[in-house]
Amino acid sequence: MCARYGALEEFNLFERTYRISLPEAMVLPKGIVYPHTPAPVIVAAANQREVHLMSYSLVPSWSKTRKPKFATYNARIEEVLNKPSWREPFKSRHCLVPIQFFIESVHTGRFAGHNIGISAKDHHPLTAAGIWDTWTDRESGEVLESFAIITGEPPADVLEAGHDRCPIFLPENSWGPWLDGNLKDKELVEFLKNSREVVEFSFEEREALKSYNPQLSLLDDE
């Protein structure tokens, strides 16, 4: 699951890629985005696109707490129509999540026992499909916007590298239809499955996994 990713932190590249003007006062996060930290996402508003800083890890509007007990940073495409956390946001609250690279833990294959960084081989920014929601603290009145990245089955090279999920990345010609949200339920699911960007990925070995046990990995392979 994509719990960490590298933010698209270059101001000018962000504006060129998405043909959008960032507010002068906006500060793009640097480095790695973790759950419950702010990151820029693109939403449709008043017939134009806007950039909002939202918390990574969707807090459902009905949640009693700011941090649900279960993980909400990734929404599996197989579950978006039936899981309470995803069902309502998936209908109409869509966003684009700019990503420079994402990080996954690997227990099998040539990178076994390490985290790996996965990026486009030509280094172009990747754009993940996301959903978002608004949560209000009943005591303080604080309003929190937060989002999740939609994930699906990985392309062959990501699976071969040792990970069984991947964010659903969209090509530019699919950004508008996804943000508009004119399709309904199963049509939206099929749209995402059929509109995925074909990316040639590059893989970089990063830090070793502290909890890695090669003997357990061997047993899993049997």
C-alpha positions as MATLAB code, in Angstrom:
seq = 'MCARYGALEEFNLFERTYRISLPEAMVLPKGIVYPHTPAPVIVAAANQREVHLMSYSLVPSWSKTRKPKFATYNARIEEVLNKPSWREPFKSRHCLVPIQFFIESVHTGRFAGHNIGISAKDHHPLTAAGIWDTWTDRESGEVLESFAIITGEPPADVLEAGHDRCPIFLPENSWGPWLDGNLKDKELVEFLKNSREVVEFSFEEREALKSYNPQLSLLDDE';
ca = [
       0.000    0.000    0.000;
       1.187    3.508   -0.743;
       1.743    4.955    2.729;
       4.507    7.361    1.679;
       5.274    9.308   -1.434;
       7.514   12.091   -2.659;
       5.727   15.408   -3.090;
       5.936   17.401   -6.291;
       7.722   20.278   -4.631;
       8.939   22.437   -7.544;
       6.554   25.386   -7.853;
       7.083   26.080  -11.557;
       6.919   22.422  -12.556;
       3.643   22.080  -10.668;
       2.116   25.018  -12.534;
       3.401   23.874  -15.942;
       2.266   20.284  -15.498;
      -1.270   21.092  -14.388;
      -1.704   24.462  -16.132;
      -2.767   26.027  -12.916;
      -1.709   29.087  -10.932;
      -0.732   28.418   -7.355;
      -1.546   31.029   -4.714;
       1.564   33.070   -3.966;
       1.188   32.339   -0.271;
       1.030   28.559   -0.786;
       4.057   26.615    0.416;
       4.412   23.199   -1.200;
       5.523   20.443    1.190;
       9.100   19.261    0.748;
      10.293   15.670    0.817;
       8.166   12.706    1.865;
       4.422   12.897    2.477;
       3.255   10.654    5.341;
      -0.273    9.880    6.546;
      -1.836   12.796    8.452;
       0.541   15.357    6.932;
      -0.509   18.065    4.432;
      -0.044   17.687    0.692;
      -1.386   19.514   -2.381;
      -4.255   18.008   -4.353;
      -6.169   19.381   -7.334;
      -9.956   19.641   -7.206;
     -12.654   21.029   -9.484;
     -14.345   24.170   -8.186;
     -16.599   26.658   -9.998;
     -15.668   25.370  -13.463;
     -11.951   25.637  -12.797;
      -9.217   23.698  -11.054;
      -7.910   24.679   -7.658;
      -5.073   23.446   -5.475;
      -5.917   22.646   -1.875;
      -3.593   21.502    0.874;
      -5.252   18.476    2.453;
      -4.236   15.923    5.041;
      -3.083   12.623    3.561;
      -5.368    9.929    5.032;
      -9.065   10.452    4.511;
     -11.112   11.192    7.622;
     -14.757   10.334    6.811;
     -17.261   13.082    7.557;
     -19.025   10.752   10.001;
     -15.890    9.834   11.969;
     -15.997   10.593   15.703;
     -12.238   11.202   15.818;
      -9.653   13.017   13.713;
      -7.616    9.827   13.312;
      -9.703    6.702   12.623;
      -8.378    3.484   14.113;
      -8.098    1.907   10.664;
      -5.793    2.990    7.807;
      -7.470    5.424    5.404;
      -4.646    6.678    3.190;
      -5.387    4.206    0.362;
      -8.783    3.292   -1.075;
      -8.777   -0.064   -2.862;
     -10.680    0.219   -6.129;
     -12.287   -3.140   -5.393;
     -13.919   -1.636   -2.280;
     -14.824    1.950   -3.203;
     -18.486    1.151   -3.820;
     -19.156   -0.720   -0.589;
     -16.812    0.499    2.165;
     -18.452    3.281    4.232;
     -15.261    5.369    4.282;
     -15.085    5.522    0.475;
     -18.647    5.194   -0.790;
     -19.836    8.812   -0.544;
     -16.546   10.553   -1.485;
     -16.195    8.250   -4.504;
     -19.510    9.467   -5.899;
     -18.462   13.085   -6.355;
     -15.458   14.269   -4.320;
     -12.571   13.515   -6.645;
      -9.057   14.917   -6.725;
      -5.734   14.554   -8.503;
      -2.679   13.788   -6.372;
       0.671   14.966   -7.827;
       3.446   12.487   -7.034;
       7.151   12.511   -7.895;
       7.758    8.965   -6.601;
       6.148    6.531   -4.175;
       7.712    4.190   -1.619;
       6.813    0.567   -0.994;
       8.122   -2.165    1.306;
       9.323   -5.282   -0.514;
       9.668   -8.782    0.955;
      10.305  -10.825   -2.205;
      12.327  -10.561   -5.395;
      15.527   -8.673   -6.103;
      14.724   -5.868   -3.646;
      13.631   -8.188   -0.823;
      14.186   -6.694    2.630;
      14.161   -3.066    1.493;
      11.939   -0.133    0.846;
      12.028    0.889   -2.785;
      11.326    4.188   -4.479;
       9.240    3.897   -7.643;
       9.113    6.718  -10.183;
       8.632    7.282  -13.888;
      11.806    6.409  -15.760;
      11.693    9.768  -17.565;
      11.064   11.516  -14.203;
       7.769   13.103  -15.271;
       5.325   13.784  -12.419;
       2.778   11.052  -11.794;
      -0.862   11.945  -11.187;
      -2.866    9.611   -8.970;
      -6.639    9.435   -8.757;
      -7.822   10.417   -5.299;
     -10.968   11.024   -3.276;
     -11.460   13.503   -0.453;
     -13.841   14.402    2.338;
     -14.480   17.148    4.881;
     -14.558   16.410    8.604;
     -15.647   18.810   11.347;
     -14.566   18.539   14.976;
     -17.793   18.628   16.952;
     -16.156   20.282   19.954;
     -13.827   22.875   18.424;
     -15.518   23.420   15.072;
     -12.218   22.795   13.266;
     -12.733   21.782    9.628;
     -10.325   19.281    8.092;
     -10.048   18.389    4.417;
      -8.345   15.055    3.808;
      -7.790   12.625    0.962;
      -6.954    9.059    0.001;
      -5.171    7.665   -3.050;
      -7.050    5.021   -5.028;
      -5.012    1.854   -5.593;
      -5.432   -1.172   -7.833;
      -3.588   -4.198   -9.085;
      -0.034   -3.285  -10.109;
       1.427   -3.298  -13.601;
       3.750   -6.205  -14.330;
       7.011   -4.405  -13.533;
       5.797   -3.226  -10.096;
       4.600   -6.750   -9.288;
       7.927   -8.183  -10.455;
       9.749   -5.695   -8.226;
       7.922   -7.209   -5.251;
       4.765   -5.197   -4.533;
       1.160   -6.242   -5.112;
      -0.588   -2.841   -5.199;
      -0.067    0.439   -7.032;
      -1.716    3.875   -7.097;
      -3.957    4.343  -10.117;
      -2.186    6.958  -12.222;
      -4.118    8.897  -14.842;
      -2.871   10.433  -18.115;
      -3.639   14.079  -18.803;
      -6.640   13.366  -21.038;
      -8.351   11.623  -18.092;
      -7.848   14.361  -15.508;
     -10.896   16.354  -16.577;
     -13.360   13.446  -16.717;
     -12.207   12.235  -13.303;
     -12.527   15.654  -11.665;
     -15.901   16.338  -13.312;
     -17.407   13.203  -11.776;
     -20.209   12.941  -14.326;
     -20.085    9.137  -14.383;
     -21.836    7.045  -11.767;
     -20.738    4.209   -9.469;
     -19.704    1.207  -11.598;
     -19.053    3.487  -14.582;
     -16.494    5.373  -12.481;
     -14.789    2.139  -11.463;
     -14.563    1.008  -15.079;
     -13.319    4.438  -16.127;
     -10.429    4.230  -13.669;
      -9.549    0.681  -14.654;
      -9.561    1.520  -18.357;
      -7.898    4.939  -18.161;
      -4.708    4.107  -16.276;
      -1.576    5.769  -17.567;
       0.946    3.360  -19.051;
       4.152    4.237  -17.201;
       7.648    2.867  -17.633;
       8.803    2.736  -14.027;
      12.235    3.054  -12.480;
      13.066    1.344   -9.166;
      15.543    2.521   -6.531;
      16.588    0.472   -3.517;
      16.317    2.517   -0.337;
      16.698    1.723    3.360;
      16.594   -1.833    4.715;
      13.424   -3.040    6.447;
      13.904   -3.308   10.194;
      11.434   -6.159   10.571;
      12.476   -8.178    7.513;
      12.915  -11.930    8.065;
      14.210  -13.742    4.957;
      13.200  -17.110    6.417;
       9.537  -16.033    6.580;
       9.754  -14.793    2.987;
      11.007  -18.173    1.873;
       8.065  -19.854    3.589;
       5.641  -17.466    1.875;
       7.041  -18.482   -1.514;
       6.465  -22.198   -0.964;
];
